[in-house]
Amino acid sequence: MCGRANAQQSWAKGLFAETQHDFGAVSRGSNAEFHFDFKNTLDKDILITKLQTSCGCTQPSIAKGRIAPGETGTVVAKFNTTSFTGQKSAVVTVVFAEPQHAEVQLNVSGFIRTDVVVEPAEVNFGSFRDGDAKPVTLKISYTGSSAWRIEDVRSQFSQLQVSLERRDTSARGISYLMKVGLKKDSPVGEFRERMTLITNEQKTPTIALDVIGRVEPDLILTPASLNLGSVPKGGMISKRLVLRGPEAFEVKDIKCKDLRFQFTKPEGKKKLHFVNVQFASGQAAGKIFDSIEIQTDLNGGSNATCPVSGEVL
């Protein structure tokens, strides 16, 4: 009986890329949050009905509880660095109701410092096209010994460009100005990275900061994915995709390996194109799981991809 229960839990745990995270040392008031990403690798919908936390120091949330096959989701664990201080840890329990009951425990921990304040609380570049990111300037204040120093800034995110300037020094403490820029050729999509301040302290030498932003693609496709839902045998369903670009462009071709899809290719060069999609289900029942590829002449040949899903009943 115990082995069966463990098997029921393992399917859900296997969806997550990670199930634990250590924030390290973070400043008071910082926007410390971690995204526990997961993907539905099953052939059925999964449904999350509840998130529970063992400590008020961590607030969990999820944007969407029902995830279709092939889609991804995220459980966000936000560290409450305003109301709590010192070493804290929490267990976030994710409760699944479909395709069968299961629970997954996500573990978070970290140390919230009261003697360091970073303003703004994170490095947030916002949304931008590649090469257009505006640098972010932060003030780092330390209350304590005048001998305290930031000796280095490190990150596994190689796109960052950082400069650091020591400013005010007084009996109350020290402040630094840190300017963070972003190199060109950053990967398209949302990024959530970390940077670490290395200080000359012996006990707690590091301070972690979140680095977030989104590099917008040259082509923006709406919706980003297409769910046809349930389609009866012999049925026909029509959808429309909207494709936007920063300048006028031409749609060269539209393809899908599933030949039940047919498209009306828009003509001419425009900044905005509408792509009509028709799906003729035929007589074969089963899952629909494919992608639509749209080829354009923008910037020498930019493409857009739209995942499609559904089921023929």
C-alpha positions in Angstrom: 0.0 0.0 0.0 2.9 2.4 0.9 4.6 1.6 -2.4 1.5 2.4 -4.3 1.1 5.8 -2.5 4.7 6.7 -3.3 4.2 5.9 -7.0 1.1 8.1 -7.1 3.3 11.0 -5.6 6.3 10.4 -7.9 4.4 11.3 -11.2 3.8 14.8 -9.9 7.3 15.3 -8.4 8.8 14.3 -11.8 7.1 17.3 -13.5 9.3 19.8 -11.6 12.8 20.8 -12.7 13.7 21.6 -9.1 12.1 21.1 -5.7 14.3 23.1 -3.4 16.0 26.6 -3.5 18.3 28.5 -1.1 18.0 32.3 -1.6 21.3 32.7 0.4 21.7 36.1 2.1 19.3 38.8 0.9 18.8 42.4 1.9 15.8 43.6 4.0 12.9 44.5 1.6 14.4 42.8 -1.4 12.1 41.1 -4.0 13.4 37.6 -3.5 11.3 35.1 -5.3 12.0 31.8 -7.0 10.1 30.1 -9.9 9.6 26.4 -9.5 9.0 25.5 -13.2 7.2 22.3 -14.3 5.9 20.8 -17.5 3.0 18.6 -18.2 4.6 15.6 -19.8 1.4 13.5 -19.5 -1.3 12.9 -22.0 -4.0 14.4 -19.7 -4.6 17.8 -18.1 -3.1 18.3 -14.7 -5.0 20.4 -12.1 -3.5 22.1 -9.0 -6.2 23.0 -6.5 -4.2 24.2 -3.5 -0.9 25.7 -2.4 0.1 25.5 1.3 3.0 27.0 3.1 4.5 26.0 6.5 5.7 29.5 7.3 4.5 33.1 6.7 8.0 34.0 5.5 7.1 32.5 2.1 4.1 33.2 0.0 3.3 30.8 -2.9 1.3 31.6 -5.9 0.4 30.1 -9.4 -0.9 31.9 -12.4 -2.9 29.0 -13.8 -4.0 25.8 -12.1 -5.0 23.7 -15.1 -2.1 22.8 -17.4 -2.8 21.0 -20.7 -0.4 18.3 -22.1 2.9 19.9 -23.3 2.2 23.2 -21.5 4.4 24.6 -18.8 3.5 26.2 -15.4 5.3 27.8 -12.5 4.8 27.8 -8.7 6.2 31.1 -7.5 7.7 31.2 -4.0 8.1 34.8 -2.7 10.3 35.4 0.4 8.8 37.9 2.8 11.9 40.0 3.4 9.9 42.9 4.8 8.2 41.3 7.8 10.8 38.6 8.6 14.5 38.7 9.4 17.3 36.2 10.0 17.5 32.6 8.9 14.1 31.4 7.6 12.8 28.3 5.8 9.5 27.0 4.5 7.9 24.0 2.8 5.4 24.8 0.1 3.0 21.9 -0.6 1.5 21.7 -4.0 -1.8 19.7 -4.1 -2.8 18.1 -7.4 -6.4 16.9 -8.0 -6.1 15.6 -11.6 -5.3 13.3 -13.2 -5.2 11.8 -9.7 -4.4 13.2 -6.2 -0.8 13.9 -5.4 1.3 16.3 -3.3 4.7 17.7 -4.0 6.8 19.5 -1.4 9.0 22.5 -2.5 11.6 23.6 0.0 12.9 27.2 0.3 15.3 28.8 2.7 17.4 32.0 3.1 18.9 34.6 5.5 17.3 38.1 5.6 19.8 40.8 6.6 18.8 44.0 8.4 22.0 45.9 8.0 21.9 46.0 4.2 19.3 47.8 2.0 19.3 47.8 -1.8 17.2 50.4 -3.7 15.5 49.4 -5.9 15.1 46.0 -4.5 16.0 44.1 -7.7 17.6 44.6 -11.1 14.6 44.8 -13.3 15.1 45.6 -17.0 11.4 45.3 -17.9 10.5 44.3 -21.5 12.7 45.4 -24.4 13.9 44.4 -27.8 17.5 43.1 -28.0 20.0 46.0 -27.7 17.4 48.4 -26.2 17.7 47.6 -22.5 18.2 50.7 -20.3 20.8 50.3 -17.6 19.6 50.0 -14.0 21.2 52.0 -11.2 20.9 50.7 -7.6 22.0 52.2 -4.2 23.4 49.7 -1.7 23.5 51.0 1.9 25.3 49.3 4.8 24.8 50.2 8.4 27.9 49.2 10.4 31.7 49.4 10.3 33.4 51.8 7.8 35.8 49.0 6.9 33.0 47.1 5.1 33.6 46.8 1.4 32.1 45.2 -1.7 35.0 43.5 -3.4 33.4 41.8 -6.4 30.1 41.3 -8.2 29.5 37.8 -9.8 26.8 36.2 -11.8 26.4 33.1 -14.0 24.4 35.4 -16.4 27.2 36.4 -18.7 25.1 39.1 -20.4 25.5 41.6 -17.5 27.8 44.6 -17.5 28.4 46.0 -14.0 30.2 49.1 -12.6 30.5 49.8 -8.9 31.3 53.2 -7.2 31.8 53.6 -3.4 30.1 56.8 -2.3 29.1 58.0 1.2 31.1 56.9 4.2 30.1 58.1 7.7 29.8 56.9 11.2 26.4 55.4 10.3 27.7 53.3 7.4 28.6 53.1 3.8 26.8 53.4 0.4 27.6 52.3 -3.1 26.1 53.1 -6.5 25.9 50.1 -8.8 25.1 50.4 -12.5 24.0 47.3 -14.3 23.7 47.1 -18.1 22.9 44.3 -20.5 24.9 43.2 -23.6 23.4 42.8 -27.0 22.5 39.4 -28.4 20.6 38.3 -25.3 18.4 35.3 -25.8 14.8 36.0 -26.6 12.3 35.4 -23.8 11.9 36.0 -20.1 15.0 35.7 -17.9 15.2 35.4 -14.1 18.8 35.3 -13.0 20.8 36.1 -9.9 23.8 38.3 -9.1 25.9 38.1 -6.0 27.8 40.9 -4.2 31.0 39.6 -2.6 32.0 41.6 0.5 34.9 41.4 2.9 32.8 40.1 5.8 33.9 36.8 7.3 30.5 35.6 8.6 28.2 36.5 5.7 30.3 37.5 2.8 27.6 37.4 0.0 24.4 39.2 -0.8 22.1 37.9 -3.5 20.0 40.0 -5.9 17.4 39.0 -8.5 18.0 40.1 -12.1 14.8 39.9 -14.3 13.6 41.1 -17.6 12.1 40.0 -20.9 13.7 40.2 -24.3 10.9 40.7 -26.8 11.2 38.8 -30.1 11.2 40.6 -33.4 7.9 38.9 -34.1 5.0 38.8 -31.6 2.4 36.1 -32.1 -1.0 36.2 -30.4 -2.0 33.8 -28.9 1.4 32.3 -28.1 -0.2 28.8 -28.1 -3.4 27.5 -29.6 -5.7 25.1 -27.8 -8.5 23.7 -30.0 -10.2 22.0 -27.1 -12.5 19.0 -28.0 -13.3 18.6 -31.7 -15.9 16.0 -32.9 -15.0 13.6 -35.6 -15.8 15.0 -39.0 -15.8 18.5 -37.5 -14.3 21.8 -38.6 -12.9 24.5 -36.3 -11.5 27.9 -37.3 -9.1 30.1 -35.3 -7.1 33.3 -36.0 -3.5 34.2 -35.2 -2.2 37.8 -35.1 1.4 38.4 -36.0 3.1 41.8 -35.3 6.5 43.1 -36.2 8.5 46.4 -35.5 8.4 47.2 -39.3 6.6 46.1 -42.4 7.3 42.4 -43.3 5.9 39.7 -45.6 4.7 36.2 -44.5 6.5 33.8 -46.8 5.1 30.5 -45.7 3.0 28.7 -43.1 3.6 25.1 -42.3 2.4 22.3 -40.0 3.3 18.6 -40.1 -0.4 17.8 -39.3 -2.0 18.0 -42.7 -5.5 18.5 -41.2 -4.5 22.1 -40.6 -5.0 24.6 -43.5 -4.0 28.2 -43.6 -4.9 31.4 -45.4 -1.6 33.2 -46.0 -1.8 37.0 -45.8 -0.4 39.0 -48.7 1.8 42.1 -48.9 4.2 43.8 -46.5 2.6 45.0 -43.3 3.5 45.5 -39.6 0.4 43.5 -38.6 -0.8 40.2 -40.2 -3.9 38.0 -39.6 -3.4 34.3 -40.2 -6.6 32.2 -40.5 -6.3 28.7 -39.3 -8.7 25.8 -40.1 -8.6 22.3 -38.6 -10.6 19.5 -40.3 -10.7 16.7 -37.7 -11.5 13.8 -40.0 -12.6 10.4 -38.6 -9.5 9.5 -36.5 -9.9 10.1 -32.7 -6.9 11.1 -30.6 -4.8 13.9 -29.2 -3.7 16.9 -31.2 -0.1 18.0 -30.4 1.9 19.8 -33.0 3.1 23.3 -33.9 2.5 25.9 -36.6 5.6 27.5 -38.2 5.3 30.9 -39.8 8.2 32.0 -42.0 8.7 35.7 -42.8 11.3 38.0 -44.5 11.7 40.2 -41.4 15.4 40.8 -40.6 16.4 38.3 -43.3 14.1 35.5 -42.2 12.6 35.7 -38.7 10.2 32.9 -37.9 7.4 32.4 -35.3 6.2 29.1 -33.8 2.8 28.5 -32.3 2.2 25.2 -30.4 -1.2 23.7 -31.0 -3.1 21.1 -28.8 -6.5 19.6 -28.5 -8.4 16.3 -28.9 -10.6 14.7 -31.6 -13.5 12.8 -29.9 
